[in-house]
């Protein structure tokens, strides 16, 4: 049986893609102050639906 393993995932918020749509540049590119406030208050939850992992050969 293989040894247990962990996979670290990273979720990026904001950036050039959402800023292109919503034209928000402050306080962060693509991420409005109202979203920053909800995140800081713990009112946001991110769920990962699936992850694809591949092994280089």
Secondary structure by P-SEA (a helix, b strand, c coil): cccbbbbbbbbbcccaaaaaacccccccccccaaaaaaaaaccbbbbbcbbbbbbcc
